[in-house]
Amino acid sequence: MGGTKINWLEWGSEAFAKAKKEDKPILLDISAVWCHWCHRMDEDTYSDNEVANIINEKFIPIKVDNDKRPDVNARYNMGGWPTTAVLTPEGETIAGATYIPPVQMKHFLEDLYDVYKKDKSEIKNKLSQISRRESIMSLAKIEEVKLNPEIFEDIVDNLVLNFDMEYGGFGIEPKFPSSEAIRLLLLKYRKSKNEQYLKMATKTLLAMYNSEMYDKVENGFFRYCVRRNWTEPHYEKMLEDHAELLRNYAEGYQASKDEEIKKAALGIIKYAQEKLENKEGGFFGSQDADEEYYKLDLEGRKKKTPPLIDKTIYVNWNGKMVSSYLYAFSVLQDTHLKEFALKTIDFVLKDCYSQEGGVCHFYATGKKGMGGLLTDNLYFASALLDAYEIAGEQKYLEKAKELADFMIKNFFDKEKGGFRDISNKHENLGKLEKAEHSFIENSFAARFFVRLYYITDNEEYHKKSEAVLKLLQTMYEYYGIFAATYALSLDFYLNHAMVNFIYSKKDEKSKSLHSELLKAYYPSKIIRMLEVNENKSQIEKLGYDPNTFPAAFVCFGTMCMPPAFNPEKLLGILAKQ
C-alpha cells in the first residue's frame, strides 16, 4: 500500500482489533489514485522518517481508497482528499484535516496522541453529544407530509439566486460543474419557455467548454476549477463527471440547437472512446492529475508519459455512463454509443452481478470487489431501464425489476422511509454501524422507482417513490443548489408523460417513430415498449389494438391524448405540455 515507510493496514476487523488490543488511536488516510495532493502526501509527509516513526509507534495506520470504499469516505471525509483523520479504536472521529505537510504533521500526531492518552473520558463524553446527520430525519413524521409542487419553484429560485451572471455556474469559487442544477434550468426552460433559464444553462455549458476546465488537446473535462472564472483546474479526469456532463451537453443541444454545445458533447464522447472504454465492455474509472503534462501542447505531450488511467470499473459510475451514452445516442444517432452501452451492461451482468447479492461495487484485475452499496444497484438499475426504453428488449426490464426488488429488501428503511446507503448485511466497523441516507441517491431512487411503477404497474414501486420524496421534502432546504436533484425527481413524479409505444421490431415506420420519440427533448417521459408479437396480450389488456402500429399513446396524468401515428403528431403532443 502507498506510503513506503508506514506499515499501512487495510480497513477491516483485523486493524480495529489491533487498535483496541494495543489501545492506540487509528490514523485513517483516505486517498484516490487520481488525487494530486494524495500523491504529495505519500511523497512528502508519509515518506518523512520522523512522521513514519511516530505513526508506526503510536497509531494504527489504515489506508482507504476513496473510490473503492465510498461508504467509508461518506462517514469520515474531512472536506477533501486526502483525508487525514484520527479515530478512536471504536472508529469515532477525534480530529482530522486534509493535506498536512511533514512539519505540521508531526505536531498534529503528537498533540492528538497526547489528547487520546490523557483525556479518553472527555473524548468519549464529547463524542456522545455529537448529533448524527440522521437525527434530522428522525424528527420527520413522514405520514403527515404532503408533497408540495411549489418546492420545485423554490429550488429553481435558489439556483437563480446563486447563479454567477458574469462567468456562469453557481456560487463564487471554487467552481464545480453542478450537473443536476444545469439539468433543472433546462427543464424549467422547457416547462416555462422563459429564455432566461436557457441562457443561464447555455452560458454555463459554454463557459466550461471554452475555459481551462476543458482539455483542448485530448478532450475531456478536468474535475473542477479553483477560480470563479473557470481557471486553475484540478487536472484529474473522472468517469462520473463525464457521464453527468455528457447528459448536460446532450440536453443542452436538444434545448438550444447550439452547435458549439453539440461539439462539446462530441468531445466528451471522443475522450471516453479513446481513454475510458474497455474493449471487453465497461468504462475505466479515472485519469490521473498531471499539471505539467496537461499544460503542454500536442507535440509536448508526445514526449511525455500520459497520466495514469485507473482501469478499475466502478459499477455506479458505469451505470451513469451507460445511461448518458444511451441518451446521447437518442440525440446524436451514433450507433457506437448504443452498442457500447449495451456491451457494458452485458459485461456487468456477467462479471459483477448475482440475483442474491445484486451488483458489486467494482471490477479490477479480473476480480469483482465488494458489494452491498445502494449506489451501484441504483444507477445500474436505472441504466437497465434506459436500455429497455431504447433497445426494446424485455430482458433489461426484468433485470431492472430484480434489482429494484433487491434494493427494497436490502436497503429500504421501513422506519424512516428512505434507502440506506449500505445493505442491512454490510460490515459494521466504526461508523459503518449506522447507515446513512444519501440525499442525492434517495432523490434519484424516487425517480427510478416511479419510472418502474408506470412501466410495470407494481404499486410497491410507487409507494417507495412517494415515501422517499416525502422524507426528502422535510430536509431539502439544507442542501442548497444540490437540492436540484430533488426538484427533478419531484417534478418527474408529479408531471411526467407516460407513453405506451406499440411497435413491431421488423417495421421501419416503427423504428422511425421510436427514434423521434427518443430524440424529443422531454426529460420527464416514461416509455413502455409494447411489441406487437411479444406483448400482444398486454397490449389488448390495456385496451389497444395490436394490429395498429406504430402508435404512441401519450398520457399526462389522467389526461390521455389521441394516438400519434407519425412523428409530427407525436412531437406536437409533447410540445403542448
C-alpha positions as CSV (number, residue, x, y, z in Angstrom):
1,M,0.0,0.0,0.0
2,G,1.1,3.6,-0.5
3,G,3.5,5.4,1.8
4,T,6.5,3.2,1.8
5,K,7.8,4.0,5.3
6,I,4.5,3.2,7.0
7,N,3.0,-0.2,7.9
8,W,-0.4,0.5,6.4
9,L,-3.3,-1.8,7.1
10,E,-6.4,-2.3,5.1
11,W,-9.8,-1.2,6.6
12,G,-11.1,-4.3,8.3
13,S,-11.7,-6.1,11.6
14,E,-8.1,-7.0,11.9
15,A,-7.0,-3.4,12.1
16,F,-9.7,-2.4,14.5
17,A,-9.0,-5.3,16.8
18,K,-5.3,-4.4,16.8
19,A,-6.2,-0.8,17.8
20,K,-8.3,-2.0,20.7
21,K,-5.8,-4.6,21.9
22,E,-2.9,-2.1,21.8
23,D,-5.1,0.8,22.9
24,K,-3.9,3.1,20.1
25,P,-5.7,5.7,18.1
26,I,-6.3,4.9,14.4
27,L,-4.8,7.2,11.7
28,L,-7.1,7.0,8.7
29,D,-5.8,8.1,5.3
30,I,-8.5,8.3,2.6
31,S,-6.9,8.9,-0.8
32,A,-7.6,8.3,-4.5
33,V,-5.4,7.3,-7.4
34,W,-6.4,10.4,-9.4
35,C,-5.6,12.8,-6.5
36,H,-2.5,15.0,-6.9
37,W,-2.3,16.0,-3.2
38,C,-2.7,12.4,-2.1
39,H,0.4,11.6,-4.1
40,R,2.1,14.6,-2.5
41,M,1.1,13.4,1.0
42,D,2.7,10.0,0.3
43,E,5.8,11.5,-1.2
44,D,6.4,14.4,1.3
45,T,4.7,13.5,4.6
46,Y,4.4,9.8,4.8
47,S,7.9,9.3,3.5
48,D,9.4,11.5,6.2
49,N,11.3,9.3,8.7
50,E,10.1,11.2,11.8
51,V,6.5,11.2,10.7
52,A,6.7,7.5,9.8
53,N,8.2,6.6,13.2
54,I,5.5,8.4,15.1
55,I,2.8,6.7,13.1
56,N,4.2,3.2,13.3
57,E,4.9,3.5,17.1
58,K,1.8,5.3,18.3
59,F,-1.0,4.8,15.8
60,I,-2.7,2.0,13.9
61,P,-2.5,3.3,10.3
62,I,-5.3,2.4,7.9
63,K,-5.3,3.5,4.2
64,V,-8.5,3.5,2.2
65,D,-9.1,4.1,-1.5
66,N,-11.9,6.6,-1.8
67,D,-13.3,5.2,-5.0
68,K,-13.3,1.6,-3.8
69,R,-14.8,2.5,-0.4
70,P,-17.3,5.3,-0.8
71,D,-19.1,4.0,2.3
72,V,-16.0,4.8,4.4
73,N,-15.4,8.1,2.7
74,A,-19.0,9.2,3.3
75,R,-18.6,8.9,7.0
76,Y,-15.0,10.1,7.5
77,N,-14.1,12.6,4.8
78,M,-12.8,15.8,6.3
79,G,-13.6,18.1,3.4
80,G,-11.4,16.8,0.6
81,W,-8.7,14.4,-0.5
82,P,-6.5,13.3,1.0
83,T,-8.4,13.0,4.2
84,T,-6.3,12.6,7.3
85,A,-8.4,11.6,10.3
86,V,-7.6,10.3,13.8
87,L,-10.1,7.9,15.2
88,T,-10.7,6.1,18.5
89,P,-10.2,2.3,18.4
90,E,-14.0,2.1,18.0
91,G,-13.9,4.2,14.9
92,E,-15.2,7.6,16.2
93,T,-13.6,10.7,14.8
94,I,-11.4,12.7,17.2
95,A,-10.0,15.2,14.7
96,G,-8.9,15.5,11.1
97,A,-7.7,17.6,8.2
98,T,-6.8,17.1,4.5
99,Y,-3.2,17.5,3.2
100,I,-0.7,18.1,6.0
101,P,3.0,18.9,5.3
102,P,5.6,17.0,7.3
103,V,6.4,19.5,10.0
104,Q,2.8,20.3,10.8
105,M,2.0,16.5,10.7
106,K,4.5,15.8,13.5
107,H,2.8,18.3,15.8
108,F,-0.7,17.1,14.7
109,L,0.1,13.5,15.5
110,E,1.9,14.2,18.8
111,D,-0.8,16.5,20.1
112,L,-3.6,14.1,19.2
113,Y,-1.8,11.1,20.7
114,D,-1.4,13.0,24.0
115,V,-5.0,14.1,24.0
116,Y,-6.1,10.5,23.4
117,K,-4.0,9.1,26.2
118,K,-4.8,11.8,28.7
119,D,-8.4,12.7,28.0
120,K,-10.2,9.5,26.9
121,S,-13.2,10.1,29.1
122,E,-13.6,13.7,27.9
123,I,-13.3,12.5,24.3
124,K,-16.0,9.9,24.9
125,N,-18.3,12.5,26.5
126,K,-17.9,14.9,23.6
127,L,-18.5,12.2,21.0
128,S,-21.7,11.1,22.7
129,Q,-23.0,14.6,22.4
130,I,-22.5,14.9,18.7
131,S,-25.7,14.5,16.8
132,R,-25.6,12.4,13.6
133,R,-26.9,13.6,10.3
134,E,-29.7,11.1,10.6
135,S,-31.1,13.0,13.5
136,I,-32.7,15.4,11.1
137,M,-34.6,12.5,9.5
138,S,-35.6,11.0,12.8
139,L,-37.6,14.2,13.6
140,A,-39.7,13.9,10.4
141,K,-43.2,12.4,10.6
142,I,-43.4,11.1,7.1
143,E,-47.0,10.0,7.3
144,E,-48.0,13.7,7.9
145,V,-46.1,15.0,4.9
146,K,-48.0,16.0,1.7
147,L,-45.9,16.6,-1.4
148,N,-45.7,20.2,-2.3
149,P,-45.3,21.1,-6.0
150,E,-44.2,24.6,-5.1
151,I,-40.9,23.3,-3.8
152,F,-39.9,22.9,-7.5
153,E,-40.1,26.6,-7.9
154,D,-38.4,27.3,-4.6
155,I,-35.4,25.3,-5.7
156,V,-35.3,26.9,-9.1
157,D,-35.4,30.4,-7.4
158,N,-32.5,29.4,-5.3
159,L,-30.5,28.4,-8.4
160,V,-31.2,31.8,-9.9
161,L,-30.1,33.5,-6.7
162,N,-26.8,31.6,-6.6
163,F,-26.1,31.9,-10.4
164,D,-22.9,33.7,-11.4
165,M,-24.2,36.1,-14.0
166,E,-20.7,37.1,-15.1
167,Y,-19.0,33.7,-15.5
168,G,-21.8,31.1,-15.4
169,G,-22.1,28.4,-12.9
170,F,-23.1,28.7,-9.3
171,G,-21.5,30.5,-6.3
172,I,-18.2,32.2,-6.4
173,E,-15.3,29.7,-6.1
174,P,-14.2,27.0,-6.4
175,K,-16.3,26.2,-9.5
176,F,-17.8,22.7,-10.0
177,P,-20.0,21.6,-12.9
178,S,-23.2,21.3,-10.8
179,S,-24.7,19.0,-13.4
180,E,-28.1,18.4,-11.8
181,A,-28.6,22.2,-11.4
182,I,-27.9,22.7,-15.1
183,R,-30.5,20.0,-15.9
184,L,-33.0,21.7,-13.7
185,L,-32.5,25.0,-15.5
186,L,-33.0,23.3,-18.9
187,L,-36.2,21.6,-17.6
188,K,-37.5,24.9,-16.2
189,Y,-36.9,26.4,-19.7
190,R,-38.9,23.6,-21.3
191,K,-41.8,24.0,-18.9
192,S,-41.9,27.8,-19.0
193,K,-40.5,28.8,-22.4
194,N,-38.7,31.5,-20.5
195,E,-35.4,32.2,-22.3
196,Q,-33.7,33.3,-19.0
197,Y,-33.3,29.7,-17.8
198,L,-31.9,28.5,-21.2
199,K,-29.4,31.4,-21.2
200,M,-28.2,30.5,-17.7
201,A,-27.7,26.9,-18.7
202,T,-26.0,27.5,-22.0
203,K,-23.8,30.3,-20.5
204,T,-22.5,27.7,-18.0
205,L,-22.1,25.0,-20.6
206,L,-20.2,27.2,-23.0
207,A,-18.1,28.8,-20.2
208,M,-16.9,25.4,-19.0
209,Y,-16.2,24.2,-22.5
210,N,-14.2,27.3,-23.5
211,S,-12.3,27.5,-20.3
212,E,-9.2,25.9,-18.8
213,M,-11.5,23.2,-17.4
214,Y,-11.7,21.6,-20.8
215,D,-8.7,19.8,-22.3
216,K,-8.4,21.3,-25.8
217,V,-5.7,18.9,-26.8
218,E,-7.0,15.5,-25.8
219,N,-10.6,16.4,-25.0
220,G,-12.4,15.8,-21.7
221,F,-13.1,17.9,-18.7
222,F,-11.0,18.3,-15.6
223,R,-12.8,17.9,-12.3
224,Y,-13.2,21.5,-11.2
225,C,-11.6,24.9,-11.2
226,V,-10.3,26.9,-8.2
227,R,-11.2,30.3,-9.6
228,R,-14.5,31.9,-10.3
229,N,-13.7,32.4,-14.0
230,W,-13.1,28.7,-14.6
231,T,-9.3,28.9,-14.3
232,E,-6.7,26.9,-12.3
233,P,-8.3,23.5,-12.8
234,H,-7.6,20.4,-10.7
235,Y,-6.4,18.2,-13.5
236,E,-7.9,14.8,-12.7
237,K,-10.5,13.5,-15.2
238,M,-13.3,11.4,-13.7
239,L,-15.7,9.0,-15.4
240,E,-18.5,10.1,-13.2
241,D,-18.1,13.8,-14.2
242,H,-18.0,12.9,-17.9
243,A,-21.2,10.8,-17.5
244,E,-23.0,13.7,-15.9
245,L,-21.6,16.3,-18.3
246,L,-22.4,14.3,-21.4
247,R,-26.1,14.3,-20.3
248,N,-25.8,18.0,-19.7
249,Y,-24.4,18.8,-23.1
250,A,-26.8,16.4,-24.9
251,E,-29.8,18.0,-23.2
252,G,-28.3,21.5,-23.8
253,Y,-28.0,20.8,-27.5
254,Q,-31.6,19.4,-27.6
255,A,-32.9,22.5,-26.0
256,S,-30.8,25.2,-27.7
257,K,-29.7,23.6,-31.0
258,D,-26.3,25.3,-30.4
259,E,-23.7,23.6,-32.5
260,E,-20.9,24.5,-30.1
261,I,-22.7,22.7,-27.3
262,K,-23.0,19.7,-29.6
263,K,-19.3,19.9,-30.3
264,A,-18.6,19.7,-26.6
265,A,-20.8,16.6,-26.3
266,L,-18.8,15.0,-29.2
267,G,-15.6,15.9,-27.4
268,I,-16.7,14.1,-24.3
269,I,-17.6,11.1,-26.4
270,K,-14.2,11.2,-28.2
271,Y,-12.3,11.3,-24.9
272,A,-14.3,8.4,-23.4
273,Q,-13.8,6.3,-26.5
274,E,-10.1,6.9,-26.6
275,K,-9.2,6.8,-22.9
276,L,-12.0,5.2,-20.8
277,E,-13.7,2.5,-22.9
278,N,-12.6,-1.1,-22.1
279,K,-12.7,-3.2,-25.2
280,E,-14.5,-6.0,-23.4
281,G,-17.1,-3.6,-22.2
282,G,-17.2,-1.2,-19.3
283,F,-15.6,2.2,-18.7
284,F,-12.4,2.8,-16.7
285,G,-12.7,5.0,-13.6
286,S,-10.4,8.0,-14.0
287,Q,-7.2,9.5,-15.4
288,D,-4.6,10.9,-13.0
289,A,-4.0,14.6,-12.5
290,D,-0.7,15.9,-14.0
291,E,-0.5,19.7,-14.3
292,E,2.8,19.7,-16.1
293,Y,1.6,17.3,-18.8
294,Y,-1.8,19.0,-19.4
295,K,-0.2,22.4,-19.8
296,L,1.8,21.1,-22.8
297,D,0.6,21.3,-26.5
298,L,0.2,18.1,-28.5
299,E,3.8,17.9,-29.6
300,G,5.0,18.4,-26.0
301,R,2.7,15.7,-24.7
302,K,4.0,13.2,-27.2
303,K,7.4,13.4,-25.5
304,K,5.8,12.6,-22.1
305,T,4.2,9.6,-20.5
306,P,0.4,10.3,-20.3
307,P,-1.2,10.4,-16.9
308,L,-2.1,7.0,-15.5
309,I,-5.6,5.7,-16.2
310,D,-7.2,3.8,-13.4
311,K,-8.6,0.7,-15.1
312,T,-10.9,-0.2,-12.3
313,I,-14.5,-0.5,-13.5
314,Y,-16.8,1.1,-10.9
315,V,-20.4,-0.1,-11.4
316,N,-22.1,3.0,-10.1
317,W,-20.2,5.3,-12.5
318,N,-20.6,2.8,-15.3
319,G,-24.3,2.8,-14.8
320,K,-24.3,6.6,-15.1
321,M,-22.2,6.5,-18.3
322,V,-24.3,3.8,-19.8
323,S,-27.4,6.0,-19.3
324,S,-25.6,9.0,-20.8
325,Y,-24.3,7.0,-23.8
326,L,-27.8,5.8,-24.4
327,Y,-29.2,9.3,-24.1
328,A,-26.6,10.8,-26.3
329,F,-27.4,8.0,-28.9
330,S,-31.0,9.2,-28.9
331,V,-29.9,12.7,-29.6
332,L,-26.9,12.2,-31.9
333,Q,-27.8,8.8,-33.5
334,D,-24.3,7.5,-33.2
335,T,-24.8,3.7,-33.1
336,H,-21.5,3.1,-31.4
337,L,-22.9,4.8,-28.2
338,K,-25.9,2.4,-28.1
339,E,-23.8,-0.7,-28.9
340,F,-21.1,0.0,-26.4
341,A,-23.6,0.9,-23.7
342,L,-25.4,-2.5,-24.2
343,K,-22.0,-4.2,-24.3
344,T,-21.2,-2.6,-20.9
345,I,-24.5,-3.8,-19.5
346,D,-23.7,-7.4,-20.6
347,F,-20.2,-7.1,-19.1
348,V,-21.6,-6.0,-15.7
349,L,-24.3,-8.7,-15.6
350,K,-21.7,-11.3,-16.5
351,D,-18.9,-10.4,-14.1
352,C,-20.4,-8.2,-11.4
353,Y,-24.0,-9.4,-10.7
354,S,-25.8,-12.1,-8.9
355,Q,-29.5,-12.3,-8.0
356,E,-28.7,-12.9,-4.4
357,G,-26.1,-10.1,-4.0
358,G,-27.0,-7.5,-6.6
359,V,-24.1,-5.8,-8.3
360,C,-20.7,-5.4,-6.9
361,H,-19.1,-2.0,-6.5
362,F,-16.0,-2.5,-8.7
363,Y,-14.3,-4.9,-11.0
364,A,-10.4,-4.9,-11.3
365,T,-7.7,-7.3,-12.4
366,G,-10.2,-10.0,-13.3
367,K,-12.0,-10.0,-10.0
368,K,-15.1,-8.3,-8.6
369,G,-14.8,-6.2,-5.5
370,M,-17.1,-5.7,-2.5
371,G,-20.9,-5.3,-2.9
372,G,-23.7,-4.1,-0.6
373,L,-23.9,-0.5,-1.7
374,L,-27.0,1.3,-2.8
375,T,-25.2,3.5,-5.3
376,D,-24.2,0.6,-7.6
377,N,-27.5,-1.2,-7.7
378,L,-29.4,2.1,-8.2
379,Y,-27.5,3.6,-11.0
380,F,-27.1,0.3,-12.8
381,A,-30.8,-0.5,-12.5
382,S,-31.6,2.9,-14.0
383,A,-29.3,2.2,-16.9
384,L,-31.2,-1.1,-17.4
385,L,-34.4,0.9,-17.7
386,D,-32.8,3.2,-20.2
387,A,-31.7,0.2,-22.2
388,Y,-35.2,-1.2,-22.1
389,E,-36.7,2.0,-23.4
390,I,-34.1,2.4,-26.2
391,A,-33.4,-1.2,-27.3
392,G,-36.9,-2.5,-26.5
393,E,-35.6,-5.8,-25.0
394,Q,-37.7,-7.3,-22.2
395,K,-34.6,-8.8,-20.6
396,Y,-33.4,-5.4,-19.5
397,L,-36.7,-4.6,-17.8
398,E,-36.6,-8.0,-16.0
399,K,-33.1,-7.3,-14.6
400,A,-34.2,-3.8,-13.5
401,K,-37.1,-5.3,-11.6
402,E,-34.8,-7.8,-10.0
403,L,-32.5,-5.1,-8.8
404,A,-35.5,-3.0,-7.6
405,D,-36.7,-5.8,-5.5
406,F,-33.2,-6.4,-4.2
407,M,-32.9,-2.8,-3.2
408,I,-36.3,-2.8,-1.4
409,K,-35.4,-6.0,0.5
410,N,-31.8,-5.0,1.5
411,F,-31.7,-1.2,1.6
412,F,-35.1,0.3,2.3
413,D,-35.6,1.7,5.8
414,K,-39.1,1.0,6.8
415,E,-38.8,3.2,9.9
416,K,-37.6,6.4,8.2
417,G,-38.9,5.8,4.7
418,G,-35.7,6.2,2.7
419,F,-33.0,3.9,1.3
420,R,-29.9,3.3,3.3
421,D,-26.5,3.7,1.6
422,I,-25.3,0.2,2.8
423,S,-27.3,-3.0,2.9
424,N,-28.6,-4.5,6.1
425,K,-25.9,-7.2,5.8
426,H,-23.0,-4.8,5.4
427,E,-20.0,-4.8,7.8
428,N,-20.4,-2.7,10.9
429,L,-17.0,-1.4,11.7
430,G,-16.7,2.1,13.1
431,K,-19.3,4.5,11.8
432,L,-20.5,1.8,9.3
433,E,-22.5,0.5,12.3
434,K,-25.1,3.1,11.3
435,A,-26.5,3.6,7.8
436,E,-26.5,6.9,6.0
437,H,-29.4,8.1,3.9
438,S,-27.8,9.9,1.0
439,F,-29.9,12.8,-0.2
440,I,-28.7,12.6,-3.7
441,E,-29.1,8.8,-4.1
442,N,-32.5,8.9,-2.5
443,S,-33.6,11.6,-4.8
444,F,-32.5,9.6,-7.8
445,A,-34.2,6.4,-6.3
446,A,-37.5,8.2,-6.3
447,R,-37.1,8.9,-10.0
448,F,-36.2,5.4,-10.8
449,F,-39.0,3.7,-8.8
450,V,-41.7,6.0,-10.3
451,R,-40.5,5.1,-13.8
452,L,-40.5,1.4,-13.0
453,Y,-44.0,1.7,-11.5
454,Y,-45.6,3.2,-14.6
455,I,-43.9,0.5,-16.8
456,T,-44.8,-2.5,-14.6
457,D,-47.9,-1.3,-12.7
458,N,-46.4,-2.7,-9.5
459,E,-47.9,-0.5,-6.8
460,E,-45.0,-1.3,-4.4
461,Y,-42.6,0.8,-6.6
462,H,-45.0,3.8,-6.5
463,K,-45.2,3.6,-2.7
464,K,-41.4,3.6,-2.3
465,S,-41.0,6.6,-4.6
466,E,-43.7,8.5,-2.7
467,A,-42.2,7.6,0.7
468,V,-38.7,8.8,-0.4
469,L,-40.0,12.1,-1.8
470,K,-41.9,12.8,1.4
471,L,-38.8,12.1,3.5
472,L,-36.6,14.3,1.4
473,Q,-39.2,17.1,1.4
474,T,-38.5,17.5,5.1
475,M,-34.8,18.4,4.5
476,Y,-34.3,19.7,1.0
477,E,-33.6,23.2,2.4
478,Y,-30.4,22.0,3.9
479,Y,-28.8,21.1,0.6
480,G,-28.7,24.5,-1.3
481,I,-28.2,24.0,-5.1
482,F,-27.7,20.3,-4.5
483,A,-31.5,20.2,-3.9
484,A,-31.8,20.4,-7.7
485,T,-31.7,16.6,-7.9
486,Y,-34.8,16.5,-5.6
487,A,-36.6,19.1,-7.7
488,L,-36.0,17.0,-10.8
489,S,-37.4,13.9,-9.1
490,L,-40.4,15.7,-7.6
491,D,-41.4,17.1,-11.0
492,F,-40.8,13.7,-12.6
493,Y,-43.2,12.2,-10.1
494,L,-45.9,14.8,-10.5
495,N,-45.6,15.9,-14.1
496,H,-44.2,13.1,-16.3
497,A,-45.5,12.0,-19.7
498,M,-46.4,8.3,-19.9
499,V,-46.0,6.8,-23.4
500,N,-47.4,3.4,-24.3
501,F,-45.5,2.7,-27.6
502,I,-46.9,0.0,-29.8
503,Y,-44.5,-1.2,-32.4
504,S,-43.1,-4.0,-34.5
505,K,-39.4,-4.8,-34.4
506,K,-39.4,-5.5,-38.2
507,D,-41.3,-2.4,-39.2
508,E,-39.3,0.6,-40.5
509,K,-42.0,3.1,-39.6
510,S,-41.9,1.8,-36.0
511,K,-38.2,2.4,-35.9
512,S,-38.6,6.0,-37.3
513,L,-41.4,6.9,-34.8
514,H,-39.4,5.4,-31.9
515,S,-36.3,7.4,-32.9
516,E,-38.3,10.6,-32.9
517,L,-39.8,9.8,-29.6
518,L,-36.4,9.3,-28.0
519,K,-35.0,12.4,-29.7
520,A,-37.7,14.7,-28.4
521,Y,-36.5,16.9,-25.5
522,Y,-38.9,15.8,-22.8
523,P,-36.8,14.7,-19.9
524,S,-39.8,13.5,-17.8
525,K,-41.1,10.9,-20.3
526,I,-41.6,7.3,-19.5
527,I,-41.8,4.8,-22.3
528,R,-43.5,1.4,-22.1
529,M,-42.3,-0.7,-25.0
530,L,-45.1,-2.9,-26.4
531,E,-44.0,-5.1,-29.2
532,V,-47.0,-6.5,-31.2
533,N,-45.8,-10.1,-31.1
534,E,-44.0,-10.3,-27.8
535,N,-46.5,-8.2,-25.8
536,K,-49.8,-8.9,-27.6
537,S,-51.8,-9.9,-24.6
538,Q,-50.6,-6.8,-22.6
539,I,-51.5,-4.5,-25.5
540,E,-55.0,-6.0,-25.6
541,K,-55.3,-5.8,-21.8
542,L,-54.5,-2.1,-22.0
543,G,-57.3,-1.7,-24.5
544,Y,-55.2,-1.1,-27.6
545,D,-55.3,-2.8,-31.0
546,P,-52.1,-4.8,-31.6
547,N,-52.8,-4.6,-35.4
548,T,-52.5,-0.9,-35.4
549,F,-48.8,0.1,-35.3
550,P,-46.7,2.1,-34.9
551,A,-48.7,4.1,-32.4
552,A,-47.7,6.3,-29.4
553,F,-50.4,6.7,-26.7
554,V,-49.3,9.7,-24.5
555,C,-50.9,10.4,-21.2
556,F,-50.2,13.4,-18.9
557,G,-51.5,12.3,-15.5
558,T,-55.1,11.3,-16.1
559,M,-55.3,13.2,-19.4
560,C,-54.7,10.9,-22.3
561,M,-54.2,12.2,-25.9
562,P,-55.4,10.7,-29.1
563,P,-52.8,8.2,-30.6
564,A,-49.9,9.6,-32.6
565,F,-49.1,7.5,-35.7
566,N,-46.4,9.8,-37.1
567,P,-43.6,11.9,-35.7
568,E,-45.3,15.2,-36.5
569,K,-48.3,14.3,-34.4
570,L,-46.2,12.9,-31.6
571,L,-43.9,15.9,-31.3
572,G,-46.9,18.2,-31.4
573,I,-48.5,16.5,-28.4
574,L,-45.2,16.7,-26.4
575,A,-44.7,20.3,-27.3
576,K,-48.0,21.4,-25.8
577,Q,-47.2,20.2,-22.3
